[in-house]
């Protein structure tokens, strides 16, 4: 293939890549963040962000062909420059700024949860209904408890959640327990999310299994008569922990549905795009889990705070979580339809 034919075949792709990298919106946003001392890759429009990785891969391949076929240093220089710019936009490291975390938690995260409210409802039902069903079943037949809860764990429930349950942590500091709770809870949430790659079946399994476990555990607590001490322990951190698990399941279902129904996209492209859309939910759920671990280690297990106070605070935290997911970042939700009407006009 001659150089002229090569350029004619691929020049439109190079022009498209140049337009994405040099778009006024991209340059303006990068300049604003640079002036604030924040290193970050350029913020692209959603359709450009989805297209850039494939264009970058192709221009790298074409650059290798130009070098191998000796098409000229001028063409090689142009493609090399494009590849470097695209690489910088895609992979440039960033210094996380507190404002970025605040925006994720207060705007992006709750907004994405509302946009995925159908999947959030499905994930919540997959979690709650098995829990309620297992609780009712175990009250009828106690033997069902050990089908989900390991016998060793079931035998220790009284020690862990009885009136003197804090004695079940001899030699453990609150800080050490905080680290354990973060590791354990994040692990459960990550497995629930990542297993959605198996056509959503993995996410469904973890939601249902954890629901069964929770229902059987609660049934054993009721049989022992430790409801007050148990629920006063779990209610505060449970507001964040249980919500985060359900949200991780919803994000996992999003991954599974992107593979099952990619539309006019390839499955790889659909998975990449939908995974990117699910990340704010996963990030917000991770923050929730850290908050849950803090509460569980330093508040829920406290022997000083009366159980009635824990129950009251826990109920208030459930309201806070629901209000956060329902109302936070609402201004952006309301502005979006207005812009759509302007475009339609």
Secondary structure, DSSP 4 states (H G I P E B T S, - for coil): --HHHHHHHHHHHHHHHHHHHT-HHHHHHHHHHHHTT--------HHHHHHHHHHHHHHHHHHHHHHHHT--HHHHHHHHHHHHHHHHHHH------HHHHHHIIIIIHHHHHHHTHHHHHHHHHHHHHHHHHHHHHHHH-GGGGGGTS-HHHHHHHHHHHSTTGGGGGTT--HHHHHHHHHHHHHHHHHHHHHGGGTTTHHHHHHHHHHHHHHHHHHHHHHHHT-HHHHHHHHHHHHHHHHHHHHHHHHHHHHHHHHHH--TTS-HHHHHHHHHHHHHHHHHHHHHHHHHHHHHIIIIIT-SSS-HHHHHHHHHHHHHHHHHHHHHTTHHHHHHHHHHHHHHH-
